[in-house]
Amino acid sequence: MKWLLAILTAMLLVTQYRLWVGEGSFADVTRLERQLDDQQKKNSALERENRQLLREVRSLKEGTDGVEAKARYDLGLIKEGETLFIFLDQDKKNPEQSPREKE
């Protein structure tokens, strides 16, 4: 009878160990669920970025408006006859001034 009780106790401890600590344990499942949530957030962000890039590609393929906007924004190009105005912030000092002139 003592041997049976000892065997059953050992089996209970083995199954409890696996339940709480081993592979597939509660802690392991919780960690995997957290990883899954993080990966789903990353996937959502990448899907949004892909949709934005797809819209940009379609815009560039369909007409000159997209190409013109891209050239103006990225390259600073202007049309013939246009005047370019550049506004500087008042807070930024001219880097070409010598230290004596700044004071």
N, C-alpha and C positions, 0 to 999 in steps of 0.2 A: 504494500500500500504506500510506503514511503517513497519507493522508486517511481510509482505512478504519479504521485504528487510532485516529485522533483522534476520529472519529465514534463508534466503539464505546466509547471512554473517556468521552466526553461523555454518552452515553446511560446508561452505568453510574453516573456521578456524579449524574445527574438522578434515576434510580430510587433510589439510595441516600439522596439528600437527602429524598425523599418518605417513604422508609421510616423515617428517624430523626428528621426535623424536621417535615415537612409534615402536612397533615390526614390522619388515619388512621394516624399514626405510632405507634410503641410508647409513647412518652410520652403521646400523646393518648389512646390506648386505656386506659392505666393511670389517667390522670386521670378518664376517664369511668367506669371501673369503681369508683373510689373514690367518685365522686358517686352512683353507683347504690347502693352499699352504705349510704352515709349516708341516701339517700332511703328505702331499704327499712327502715332502723331507725326513721326518723321515721314511716313508714306503720304499722309495727307498734305504735308507741306510741299513735298516733291510733286504731288499731283497738281497742286495749285500752281507751282512754278512751271510745270509742263504745259498746263492750259494757257498760261500767260505767254509762254514762248510760242506755242502753236498759234495764238491770236496774232502775235507779232510777225511770224512767218507768213501767215495768210495775208496780213496787211501789206507786207513787202511784195508779195507775189501779185496781188490784185491791182495795185495802182501805184502811181508816183507819189501819192500823199504820204504813204508810210515811209518811202525812201527819203522823201524831202524832210520829213520830221526827224528821222534818224540822223540824217546828215547835219541838220541844224543843231540837234541836241548833242550828238557825240563829237562832231567835227567842228562845230561853230561856223558852219558855212552860211552865207547870206546870198540873196538873189541880187542880180544886177539892178542897180538903181536904188537899192535899200541902203539905209544908214545904220551902222551898228553903234549902239551906245553901251558903254560899260560903266556900271556904277560901283564905286568902291565904298566899303564900310568906313564910317567916320572913326570907328574904334581902332582900326588897323592903321599903324603908322607906316610911312614909306620906308621900305627896307634899304633904299639907296642913300638915305640921309646918314650923315656921320653922327656919332654919339654927341658931339658938341651941338649940332644943329637941332637935335631932338629936345634939348633942354631949354 
